[in-house]
Structures are given as C-alpha cells and as structure tokens.
Amino acid sequence: RELAALYGVSRTTAINAYRQLEQSGMVKTKMGSGTYVAAAINPSPTGVPWSQLFVPPPQTTMVSLIRELISVEITGNTVSFAAGMPDPRLYPTDLFQELFLRYQRKLNNFELGHIPTEGSTSLRRDVVSLMNQQGVQTGQNNTMIVSGSQQGLYLIAKVFLSPGDYVVVQSPTYLGAIQIFQAAGARILTLPIAGAFPLNLLEDYLIRYRPKLLYMLPTFQNPTGQVVPLEERKSLLQLAAKHRLAIVEDDPYSELYYGSQPPPSLKALDDYGCVIYLGTFSKVLFPGLRTGWMIAPEKVIDRVALEKQYVDLHSSNLSQWLLHHFLQEGLLANHLRHIRQEYKKRRDSAVHALRRFSNGQISFREPEGGFYLWCSLPEGVTSRSLLHETAKTGVTFVPGEAFYADAGGTHEFRFCFATHSRDLSTDGIKRLAKCLAGLEKN
Ligand code: PMP
C-alpha cells in the first residue's frame, strides 16, 4: 500500500509488480514476514540466447559438408569413400614415436615457448630445401608455416578478398576453397575442367572482371585427378604475367604419383613471381600434424603473417619440431616410396572393382595420382539418391554438387580410394554397385 502511494499507482499495479519480480526470482515472499530481495538471482530457464548473439553466418550455398564428412567414423562395417583421408594404418607413427623418444631428452624448454608467426626457423629451412628439390627457387623469407593448407587458404582469402571481389576457380574444385571464398563474400567465376585449360575464357574474365585471384590445383586435382600439362602451365603463366594475375596453387597431391612424375609445379615455372604456393604434410604423412606451408613473394608472406598472428600467433611448435627431425633424418623419401606403391595398388583395385561390379554404369578416367576417382552415373540416377541408398549399407562418398560453386554435379561423385585396404574397398564397391542396380531397376 505504501509503495503504491509513493509512486502514485494503484495497489493492484504494485501487487502485480511484486508478483512479476517473484516469478523472475528477484524477490522472495515469506508468509507473515514480508518480501525480500532474493539472495541470488536464479538463472533464466531458457539460458543465453546464443544464436541471437552470433553475427550473421556466412552465405554459403552448401552446408558444412567437410565437417559432416570428417565426422564419419571409419570403423568396422563402414566404408567411407567420402573423406579425402590417407589410411591411418599407413601413418608413419612408429617412426614419429621413435623420433620423439630419441629427441625429447634434447628438447629445450625454450623451444616450447612462442616462436615467430612465420614458423620455426629449422622447419622453414627444411621446407625450402624440399621445395628446391622440386625445382622451386625460394628462400626462408618467402616461406611460412601454416596450420594446414586450409589455414593458408583462409588467410589468403582474408588478406585479398572483400565482399564483391571476383575469384576464378576450376569447376569442379576443392569444396573447402569454395566455402572459404563464398564466406568471404567473393563472386566466383568458373573455368570448366574438361578438355584443355580454357585460356581464352580466363583472358575474357581477366579483361571483363579483373579478378583478384585464380585458385587452382594443377596436379592431381581434387576432385577430378586431372593434371594440367606442362605446355598449358607455361601458357597460363604467360597470360598471368601479361595481365598481372595472382595465382594460388594448391598442391597437396603432387608427390602421390603412381606412374611417371607429374610436370613441375606452377611455382617452379613462375619466373614472373605471380604464384602463391600451398603445400601440406596432411596427405603424405598425416592430417593431425596440422602443418602446411606457403611460398610467396615476401610482401605477401609479411601481410599474411600479420593476419595469422590474429588467428593463432603461430602453428604448433611440437608438430614443427617433430617434422624437422623427420625431414632431417631423411625419412620422407622412403615413406613416400612406400605409400605410392600402396596407393597405386588401391587405385588399380578400385578401378578394376568399379568397372567389374557396376557393369560399366559408373564411368571415370583413371587418374595418374592423388586420392580420387571422379565418377559419372547414368542419366536416371543422381549421386544424392545413390548416397541415400548406400549410406543405409554403411557406404559413403561425396555427391558431385559439393564441388561446384554454381550448378552441376548431380550425376557425379567423388570416390576416395586411399582410405581403406583393397579388400574392404572392394566390399564397399560391391555394396555400392548393388544399390545402383536397385535404383536403375526402379
Ligand atoms: N586443399 C585441398 C585440395 C585439399 O584436398 C585439402 C584436404 N582435404 C586441403 C587443402 C586442406 O588440407 P590441410 O589438412 O593441409 O589443411
């Protein structure tokens, strides 16, 4: 009654106000004693409205397929031809364990503190000599260690692209790159991958749209396995020099060749200095190292390092330290020889089984390296409908649409032959072919 009089409101209004305070847990009423401020404010039953606090999510046309794919567990009856994963049974973990035991006693605590954003000096030096062996003339100031080439791509997008900028990509291309460019708000121009490299179309784009970057995988492309021939690489670089085009060369697979060695990288042929090169240890060793590298003009390295500093200060010391010893001991060459032999067998076996069990209904070109077969289905069957059926039997792959920035790929899919033993892979292919035959009948 006093409160109502004090604020000049009716008694009912004052009582209602008390009730609301009580409901929200801010006051407590003791019968016969009065109303007291509650000791602690009760948490709201609905919790923090997280999704209202987020900034608007990136406008990508795809859901985060990569996250979905790497969450598929590779165990027992499941046969994943989806993720672009090396076989965990082929990781050289015994060598890494041995190196760790041997060198940990010499590990200086100071080596575990912060290091320069560009990476540990020793590993950068190793990467330079690795690149030199591959015909790339470069130095430490042009080299930076990144947490996987995925981070390299992200940082490139961050320092070069504003919303509305144009980027040129091959079509189809690596879905992780499409997602990054779309999230940056870039407009994506596409170059069809079938046939010779479309230099005329690229020149048309360069004149019309002045794109900031051309992103491509010249060697054992993801997803098609294609290789751009040497002469086309040279013509592309001439065109780039003429128009001052910056090229991002993503190169995770060039060491995984199963016949003759592929042509030198664009970076090795780059007299003009227009190529930003991305390499990674993820496919040749194991992805959990999260270690890749970028080779670029010093100006680019400096600018990217500034951005990387905001993201993670530097990549993991421990991975870099281990990799340095692995490379110093000269263990990479032997390991590469071993996995090339093994993956070649797996490619041959998958090619054979797909041809045999699908009765020619799945067509593809046999790739000379990398991890993937790019498969086409008959007119009446979409890759999504096939995946719908195969997933019920524990078999997965990536539908083609994921690799197109624009429309396409409904009758195509990417098949990774690297992850499983030949026997398990053949078993998965049989299940896949059975599902396909079932769909064709309907
Ligand atoms: N680029 C391509 C073409 C890839 O296939 C991958 C891995 N799927 C990446 C980049 C990212 O690899 P990393 O593990 O080095 O980040």
Residues whose N, C-alpha, C, O or C-beta is under 5 A from the ligand:
A	BS01	PMP	G84 S147 G148 S149 Q150 Q151 Y174 N222 D250 P252 T280 S282 P287 G292
